[in-house]
Each structure stands twice: as structure tokens, then as C-alpha cells.
């Protein structure tokens, strides 16, 4: 559980900083995220569905196995990210996102070229290791 906490969103190597108003993984989370430049080179799903508003900046979203990238600009229209969106997100300069997240699943996956696919659980622990 987090209340009014600052931490990296996506692990210690992440380029995304998060400020959580609240995070109760079994229920919901509300966070302000700051993306800075390219993300670490890892495609990933999420443990949660989310509705996100890009408040400032520009994000480039790439999906694993696709050559097509989606470009998101600041807008009142939210960006919906489902658990099964297997993507990587880079920021053009610095971008700010307000994120409303649903309850967490027990596991999610990430794929790192040269390392392969792995399943993660709470605390970004690798399942089966």
C-alpha cells in the first residue's frame, strides 16, 4: 500500500518516476507519472488495466511484433491501457501522465531482447527463479 509516495514506476532501471496519491493493489491506484526520454528496452504487459491522461508532452508506444507505433499527444481523451497490451513506451523529452489503475493481477510478463520472456509478480520478482 502506498500513500503520497514517490518511487520509480517499473523498477529501479525505469526512466519513469511516479508520485502515488494512493496505491491499494487489490482495489485501485492513482499516480502522477513523469516519463523522461526513451524507456528501458523491455516490452511488457501490466498487472492492471488503466485509464491515463497525457497532460503534457508526447509519448511513442510500440507493440511487440509490430512495426506500427502509436504517437500520443497531450489531450482530454484518455489513453486506455489493458493488461494484455504488450508494449514499450518512450517519451519525446519529458511527459506527464495522470494514471488511474484498476486492481492488480498476480502476474504479468515482460520480454527483453537477449534475455527472453519472463513472468513477474509483486515487487517485480521473477516467477520460477
C-alpha positions as CSV (number, residue, x, y, z in Angstrom):
1,X,0.0,0.0,0.0
2,X,1.3,3.5,-0.9
3,X,0.0,6.9,0.1
4,X,1.7,10.1,-1.0
5,X,4.8,8.2,-2.1
6,X,7.5,8.8,-4.8
7,X,9.3,5.8,-6.5
8,X,10.3,4.5,-9.9
9,X,7.4,3.1,-11.8
10,X,8.5,-0.1,-13.4
11,X,11.5,-1.0,-11.3
12,X,14.8,0.7,-10.4
13,X,16.1,0.8,-14.0
14,X,12.9,2.6,-15.2
15,X,13.0,6.1,-16.6
16,X,9.6,6.8,-15.2
17,X,9.1,8.5,-11.9
18,X,5.8,8.1,-10.1
19,X,4.1,10.0,-7.3
20,X,1.3,8.0,-5.9
21,X,-1.7,9.6,-4.2
22,X,-2.8,6.1,-3.3
23,X,-1.9,2.6,-4.3
24,X,-4.0,-0.3,-2.9
25,X,-3.1,-3.0,-5.4
26,X,-6.3,-5.1,-4.6
27,X,-8.5,-2.1,-5.4
28,X,-7.0,0.8,-7.4
29,X,-4.2,3.3,-7.7
30,X,-3.9,6.9,-8.7
31,X,-0.5,8.2,-9.7
32,X,1.2,11.1,-11.5
33,X,3.9,9.8,-13.8
34,X,6.9,11.6,-15.3
35,X,8.4,10.0,-18.4
36,X,11.8,11.1,-19.4
37,X,13.2,10.1,-22.8
38,X,13.5,6.5,-24.0
39,X,12.3,3.7,-21.7
40,X,14.5,0.7,-20.9
41,X,14.4,-1.7,-23.7
42,X,11.7,-4.1,-22.4
43,X,8.3,-4.9,-23.9
44,X,5.8,-5.5,-21.1
45,X,2.2,-6.1,-20.1
46,X,0.7,-4.7,-16.9
47,X,-0.8,-6.3,-13.9
48,X,-3.7,-3.8,-14.2
49,X,-6.0,-2.1,-16.7
50,X,-5.6,1.7,-16.6
51,X,-7.0,4.9,-17.9
52,X,-4.4,7.6,-18.4
53,X,-4.4,11.3,-19.4
54,X,-1.3,12.6,-21.1
55,X,-1.2,16.1,-19.5
56,X,2.0,17.4,-21.2
57,X,4.5,16.0,-23.7
58,X,4.4,13.3,-26.3
59,X,4.6,9.5,-25.9
60,X,5.5,6.9,-28.6
61,X,4.0,3.5,-27.9
62,X,5.4,0.4,-29.7
63,X,3.9,-3.0,-29.6
64,X,6.0,-6.2,-29.7
65,X,5.8,-7.9,-33.1
66,X,4.5,-4.8,-34.9
67,X,6.3,-2.1,-36.9
68,X,3.5,0.4,-36.2
69,X,4.0,2.9,-33.4
70,X,1.2,5.0,-31.9
71,X,2.0,8.6,-31.1
72,X,0.1,10.2,-28.2
73,X,-0.1,13.9,-27.6
74,X,-1.5,15.8,-24.6
75,X,-5.3,15.6,-24.8
76,X,-8.5,15.4,-22.8
77,X,-9.1,12.0,-24.5
78,X,-7.7,9.3,-22.2
79,X,-5.3,6.5,-23.2
80,X,-6.7,3.2,-22.2
81,X,-4.1,0.5,-21.5
82,X,-5.4,-3.0,-21.0
83,X,-3.4,-5.7,-19.1
84,X,-2.7,-7.6,-22.2
85,X,-1.2,-4.6,-24.2
86,X,2.4,-5.9,-24.7
87,X,4.2,-2.6,-25.4
88,X,7.1,-0.3,-24.7
89,X,6.6,3.5,-24.2
90,X,9.2,6.2,-25.0
91,X,8.8,9.9,-24.2
92,X,9.8,12.7,-26.5
93,X,11.6,14.9,-23.9
94,X,9.6,15.0,-20.7
95,X,6.0,13.9,-20.5
96,X,3.5,13.9,-17.6
97,X,0.6,11.4,-17.2
98,X,-2.2,11.1,-14.7
99,X,-2.9,7.4,-14.3
100,X,-5.9,5.6,-12.8
101,X,-5.2,1.9,-12.4
102,X,-7.5,-0.9,-11.5
103,X,-6.8,-3.9,-9.3
104,X,-3.6,-5.9,-9.9
105,X,-3.4,-9.4,-11.3
106,X,-1.0,-11.8,-9.5
107,X,1.4,-11.9,-12.5
108,X,2.4,-10.1,-15.7
109,X,5.1,-10.6,-18.4
110,X,8.0,-8.7,-19.9
111,X,10.2,-9.5,-22.9
112,X,13.8,-8.3,-23.0
113,X,15.7,-9.0,-26.3
114,X,18.7,-11.2,-25.5
115,X,17.1,-12.3,-22.2
116,X,13.7,-13.5,-23.3
117,X,10.3,-13.7,-21.8
118,X,9.8,-13.8,-18.1
119,X,6.8,-13.7,-15.7
120,X,6.9,-11.2,-12.9
121,X,4.9,-10.9,-9.6
122,X,4.6,-8.4,-6.8
123,X,7.9,-6.5,-6.2
124,X,8.9,-7.3,-9.8
125,X,10.1,-10.7,-8.6
126,X,10.7,-13.2,-11.4
127,X,8.4,-16.2,-11.0
128,X,10.2,-19.6,-11.0
129,X,13.7,-18.2,-10.1
